[in-house]
């Protein structure tokens, strides 16, 4: 079972988050008020009811969805763009684990949209899901503390709440990539980074650690923060780097999309810089020069998150919030084992000049 939530909800339909924000309370407090539950001070309940009336919130509908004692056999997974193989793999593996014990998983796709994410979570809470798995955006997630269900974050930690997190050793993987290229004799290693996400930031930290361990300084002009995390941006940046009088002799692409862009641009280059990508991708081993990658078990990321959430929802795991970090491994295929070249310049002028 899967559903995809639209990025833009109907503006005429206020949510519990809207009520909670207007009244200055948590989601759990709103839920208790609309259900007539105990434990809410009269003054606070009055503020919530006033917010409900002012917003035109549909109390009866939500109260039915949130009625106490209702058992749920559904989990929720909120993540990014499902066309990205990374997110699709997490979804598939978590669905498999949940299905083995008779649970369904409802999917919400809200790629890097904090407000869309909040609304999707609100919808899921209203559907009485037993627990939430979330690949979080970069916003404040303190509102989840009163959601009333267990939460497991996947791939990145969240801000404002102490909860379970299952993630990849991004810093260790970044160090693996840079150390490998340094061991091949490369010192001018360009690193291409998607815009300021937690994961790529940690991969950069690993890259810097490898340089420090080797007693070398990082050339900051080779640390390239891209405006967008897609292949086109990486292709343009690679062309520009190779057009320099002192081009890099190696590239570390911090995501699989960026690796694609690097490889496209390097088809136009006389020299053959070494390339290491982060995250494996289809046909990487079938290219004329197979691509060396730092890989992790993305399917296990989804499976581990689903198992942990199921244990939390059943009450069998009552430990404090866990931080589970899955290891990375370097897969040597050829592109990352090229020795430093003469660094010849690109044949044509970079695009746009």
C-alpha positions as CSV (number, residue, x, y, z in Angstrom):
1,X,0.0,0.0,0.0
2,X,1.5,3.4,-0.9
3,X,0.3,6.9,-1.4
4,X,2.1,10.0,-2.4
5,X,1.1,13.3,-0.9
6,X,1.0,16.4,-3.1
7,X,3.6,19.0,-2.3
8,X,1.0,21.8,-2.2
9,X,-2.1,21.1,0.0
10,X,-5.4,22.8,-0.5
11,X,-5.1,26.2,1.2
12,X,-8.7,26.1,2.5
13,X,-8.1,23.1,4.7
14,X,-6.4,24.0,8.0
15,X,-4.5,21.3,9.8
16,X,-3.7,20.3,13.4
17,X,-0.3,21.9,13.0
18,X,-2.0,25.2,12.1
19,X,-4.2,24.9,15.2
20,X,-1.3,24.0,17.4
21,X,0.8,26.9,16.1
22,X,-2.0,29.4,16.5
23,X,-2.8,28.3,20.1
24,X,0.9,27.9,21.0
25,X,0.6,24.3,22.0
26,X,1.8,20.9,20.8
27,X,0.0,18.4,18.5
28,X,-0.8,16.1,21.4
29,X,-2.6,18.8,23.3
30,X,-4.7,19.6,20.3
31,X,-5.6,15.9,19.9
32,X,-6.6,15.7,23.6
33,X,-8.8,18.7,23.3
34,X,-10.7,17.5,20.2
35,X,-11.2,14.1,21.8
36,X,-12.3,15.5,25.2
37,X,-9.3,13.9,26.9
38,X,-8.0,14.8,30.3
39,X,-4.8,16.5,31.3
40,X,-5.3,19.9,29.6
41,X,-5.7,23.0,31.7
42,X,-8.9,25.0,31.1
43,X,-7.0,28.1,29.9
44,X,-5.0,26.0,27.4
45,X,-8.1,24.1,26.2
46,X,-9.9,27.5,25.6
47,X,-7.0,28.7,23.5
48,X,-7.1,25.5,21.4
49,X,-10.9,25.8,20.9
50,X,-10.5,29.4,19.9
51,X,-7.9,28.5,17.4
52,X,-10.1,25.7,16.0
53,X,-13.1,28.2,15.6
54,X,-10.9,30.9,14.1
55,X,-9.4,28.5,11.5
56,X,-12.6,26.6,10.8
57,X,-10.8,23.4,11.7
58,X,-13.0,20.2,11.1
59,X,-13.0,18.9,14.6
60,X,-15.4,16.0,14.1
61,X,-13.6,14.5,11.2
62,X,-10.2,14.6,12.9
63,X,-11.7,13.4,16.2
64,X,-13.0,10.3,14.5
65,X,-9.6,9.6,12.9
66,X,-7.8,10.1,16.3
67,X,-10.3,8.3,18.5
68,X,-8.5,6.7,21.5
69,X,-7.8,3.0,21.6
70,X,-7.9,2.5,17.8
71,X,-5.3,-0.1,16.8
72,X,-3.3,0.5,13.7
73,X,-1.4,-1.8,11.4
74,X,0.2,0.9,9.3
75,X,3.5,2.7,9.4
76,X,4.4,5.9,7.6
77,X,7.5,6.7,5.6
78,X,8.1,10.3,4.7
79,X,11.0,10.8,2.2
80,X,12.3,12.6,-0.8
81,X,11.8,12.2,-4.6
82,X,10.9,8.6,-5.3
83,X,12.5,8.8,-8.7
84,X,15.8,8.9,-6.9
85,X,17.0,5.3,-6.6
86,X,18.3,6.0,-3.1
87,X,14.8,6.8,-1.7
88,X,13.1,4.1,-3.8
89,X,15.4,1.5,-2.3
90,X,14.7,2.7,1.2
91,X,10.9,2.5,0.5
92,X,11.1,-0.9,-1.1
93,X,13.1,-2.5,1.8
94,X,11.0,-1.0,4.5
95,X,7.8,-2.2,2.8
96,X,9.2,-5.7,2.7
97,X,10.0,-5.7,6.4
98,X,6.6,-4.3,7.4
99,X,4.8,-6.7,5.1
100,X,6.4,-9.7,6.8
101,X,4.5,-8.9,10.0
102,X,1.3,-7.7,8.5
103,X,1.9,-4.0,8.4
104,X,1.3,-1.6,5.5
105,X,3.4,1.4,4.8
106,X,1.9,4.7,3.7
107,X,4.4,6.8,1.7
108,X,4.7,10.6,1.7
109,X,7.0,12.2,-0.8
110,X,8.0,15.8,0.2
111,X,11.5,16.4,-1.2
112,X,13.2,19.1,0.9
113,X,10.0,21.0,1.6
114,X,9.7,21.8,5.4
115,X,6.1,23.0,5.2
116,X,5.1,20.2,3.0
117,X,6.7,17.7,5.3
118,X,4.8,19.1,8.3
119,X,1.5,18.8,6.5
120,X,2.3,15.3,5.3
121,X,3.1,14.2,8.9
122,X,-0.2,15.9,10.1
123,X,-2.1,13.8,7.5
124,X,-0.4,10.6,8.7
125,X,-1.1,11.3,12.3
126,X,-4.7,11.8,11.4
127,X,-4.8,8.4,9.8
128,X,-3.7,6.8,13.0
129,X,-0.4,5.3,11.8
130,X,1.4,3.3,14.4
131,X,4.8,5.0,13.8
132,X,6.7,7.3,11.5
133,X,9.9,6.8,9.5
134,X,11.2,10.2,8.2
135,X,14.1,11.2,6.0
136,X,14.1,14.7,7.5
137,X,14.5,18.1,5.8
138,X,16.6,20.8,7.3
139,X,13.8,22.4,9.4
140,X,12.9,22.3,13.1
141,X,11.3,19.0,14.1
142,X,10.5,19.8,17.7
143,X,6.8,19.6,16.8
144,X,7.1,15.8,16.6
145,X,7.7,15.5,20.3
146,X,4.0,15.7,20.9
147,X,2.9,13.6,17.8
148,X,2.0,10.7,20.1
149,X,3.7,8.0,18.0
150,X,7.3,6.6,17.8
151,X,9.5,8.3,15.3
152,X,12.7,6.9,13.5
153,X,14.7,9.2,11.4
154,X,16.5,7.8,8.4
155,X,19.7,8.9,6.6
156,X,20.1,12.2,8.6
157,X,19.4,13.4,12.1
158,X,16.7,15.9,12.8
159,X,16.7,19.2,14.8
160,X,14.7,19.9,17.9
161,X,13.9,16.3,19.0
162,X,15.8,13.4,20.5
163,X,14.7,10.3,18.6
164,X,16.0,7.1,16.9
165,X,18.2,7.6,13.8
166,X,19.5,5.1,11.3
167,X,22.2,6.4,9.0
168,X,25.2,5.7,6.9
169,X,28.8,6.5,8.0
170,X,29.0,9.5,5.6
171,X,32.2,10.9,7.2
172,X,33.9,7.6,7.1
173,X,32.9,7.1,3.5
174,X,34.2,10.5,2.5
175,X,37.5,9.7,4.2
176,X,37.7,6.3,2.4
177,X,37.3,8.0,-1.0
178,X,39.9,10.7,-0.4
179,X,42.4,8.4,1.2
180,X,42.2,6.0,-1.7
181,X,42.8,8.8,-4.2
182,X,45.7,10.2,-2.1
183,X,47.2,6.7,-2.0
184,X,47.2,6.6,-5.8
185,X,49.4,9.7,-5.8
186,X,46.7,12.4,-6.3
187,X,47.0,15.6,-4.3
188,X,44.7,17.8,-6.4
189,X,41.4,16.1,-5.7
190,X,38.2,18.1,-6.6
191,X,35.2,17.4,-4.4
192,X,31.7,18.2,-5.8
193,X,29.0,18.8,-3.2
194,X,25.3,19.0,-3.4
195,X,23.8,22.0,-1.6
196,X,24.4,21.9,2.2
197,X,22.6,18.7,3.1
198,X,23.8,16.9,6.2
199,X,25.1,13.9,4.3
200,X,27.3,15.7,1.9
201,X,28.6,18.0,4.6
202,X,29.8,14.9,6.5
203,X,31.4,13.5,3.4
204,X,33.3,16.8,3.1
205,X,34.5,16.4,6.7
206,X,35.8,12.9,5.8
207,X,37.6,14.3,2.8
208,X,39.3,17.0,4.9
209,X,40.3,14.4,7.6
210,X,42.1,12.3,4.9
211,X,44.1,15.4,3.8
212,X,45.0,16.2,7.4
213,X,46.1,12.6,8.0
214,X,48.3,12.8,5.0
215,X,49.9,16.0,6.1
216,X,48.5,17.9,3.2
217,X,46.5,21.2,2.8
218,X,43.2,21.2,1.0
219,X,43.1,23.5,-2.0
220,X,39.8,25.3,-1.2
221,X,39.3,26.2,-4.9
222,X,38.8,22.4,-5.5
223,X,36.0,22.3,-2.9
224,X,33.0,23.0,-5.1
225,X,29.6,23.7,-3.5
226,X,27.1,23.3,-6.4
227,X,24.0,25.4,-6.7
228,X,21.9,22.3,-7.3
229,X,22.5,18.6,-6.6
230,X,22.0,17.3,-10.1
231,X,24.1,15.9,-12.9
232,X,23.8,19.1,-15.0
233,X,25.4,21.3,-12.2
234,X,28.2,18.7,-11.7
235,X,28.8,18.5,-15.5
236,X,29.2,22.3,-15.7
237,X,31.5,22.5,-12.7
238,X,33.7,19.7,-14.0
239,X,34.1,21.4,-17.4
240,X,35.2,24.6,-15.6
241,X,37.7,22.8,-13.4
242,X,39.3,21.0,-16.3
243,X,39.6,24.3,-18.2
244,X,41.8,25.7,-15.5
245,X,45.6,25.9,-16.1
246,X,46.1,23.7,-13.0
247,X,43.1,21.2,-13.3
248,X,42.5,18.5,-10.7
249,X,43.9,15.1,-11.4
250,X,41.0,13.4,-9.5
251,X,37.4,13.9,-8.7
252,X,35.3,12.8,-5.7
253,X,31.6,13.2,-6.5
254,X,29.6,13.2,-3.3
255,X,26.4,11.7,-4.7
256,X,25.5,9.3,-7.6
257,X,23.8,12.1,-9.5
258,X,27.0,14.2,-9.3
259,X,29.1,11.2,-10.5
260,X,26.9,11.0,-13.6
261,X,27.6,14.7,-14.4
262,X,31.4,14.3,-13.8
263,X,31.5,11.4,-16.2
264,X,29.6,13.3,-18.9
265,X,32.0,16.2,-18.8
266,X,35.1,14.0,-18.8
267,X,34.2,12.5,-22.2
268,X,35.5,15.8,-23.6
269,X,38.9,15.8,-21.9
270,X,42.3,14.7,-23.2
271,X,43.5,13.6,-19.8
272,X,41.8,10.9,-17.7
273,X,41.4,12.1,-14.1
274,X,40.6,9.5,-11.5
275,X,37.0,9.4,-10.3
276,X,35.4,8.1,-7.1
277,X,31.7,8.4,-6.5
278,X,29.6,8.1,-3.4
279,X,26.7,5.6,-3.6
280,X,26.7,2.9,-6.3
281,X,24.4,3.2,-9.3
282,X,23.1,0.9,-12.1
283,X,25.6,0.0,-14.8
284,X,28.5,1.6,-12.9
285,X,30.5,-1.6,-13.5
286,X,29.5,-1.8,-17.2
287,X,31.1,1.5,-18.4
288,X,34.2,1.5,-20.5
289,X,36.1,2.3,-17.4
290,X,34.0,0.9,-14.5
291,X,33.4,3.4,-11.8
292,X,35.0,3.1,-8.4
293,X,32.5,4.0,-5.6
294,X,32.0,4.2,-1.9
295,X,28.9,2.1,-1.3
296,X,26.7,1.4,1.6
297,X,23.8,-1.1,1.9
298,X,20.8,1.3,1.3
299,X,18.4,-1.6,1.5
300,X,19.7,-2.4,4.9
301,X,19.1,1.2,5.9
302,X,15.4,0.8,5.2
303,X,15.2,-2.6,6.8
304,X,16.9,-1.5,10.0
305,X,14.7,1.6,10.3
306,X,11.5,-0.5,9.8
307,X,12.6,-3.2,12.3
308,X,13.5,-0.5,14.9
309,X,10.1,1.3,14.4
310,X,8.2,-2.0,14.7
311,X,10.0,-2.8,17.9
312,X,9.1,0.6,19.3
313,X,5.5,0.4,18.3
314,X,5.1,-3.0,19.9
315,X,6.8,-1.9,23.1
316,X,9.5,-4.6,22.9
317,X,12.2,-1.9,22.6
318,X,12.1,0.6,25.4
319,X,15.8,1.7,25.3
320,X,16.7,5.4,25.1
321,X,16.9,6.7,21.5
322,X,19.4,4.8,19.4
323,X,21.9,6.1,16.9
324,X,22.7,3.2,14.4
325,X,25.4,3.9,11.9
326,X,25.9,1.5,9.0
327,X,29.4,1.1,7.5
328,X,30.6,2.1,4.0
329,X,33.0,0.1,1.7
330,X,35.2,1.2,-1.2
331,X,34.5,-0.8,-4.4
332,X,37.6,-0.6,-6.7
333,X,36.6,-0.9,-10.4
334,X,39.1,1.1,-12.3
335,X,38.2,4.8,-12.5
336,X,39.6,5.5,-9.0
337,X,42.8,3.7,-9.6
338,X,44.1,5.9,-12.4
339,X,47.5,7.6,-11.6
340,X,47.9,11.3,-11.7
341,X,47.9,12.6,-15.3
342,X,49.4,15.6,-17.0
343,X,46.2,17.4,-16.4
344,X,45.6,18.5,-20.0
345,X,42.9,21.1,-20.6
346,X,39.5,20.5,-22.0
347,X,39.2,20.6,-25.8
348,X,36.3,23.1,-26.0
349,X,35.4,26.2,-24.0
350,X,33.1,25.6,-21.0
351,X,29.4,26.0,-21.7
352,X,28.1,29.6,-21.4
353,X,31.4,31.3,-22.2
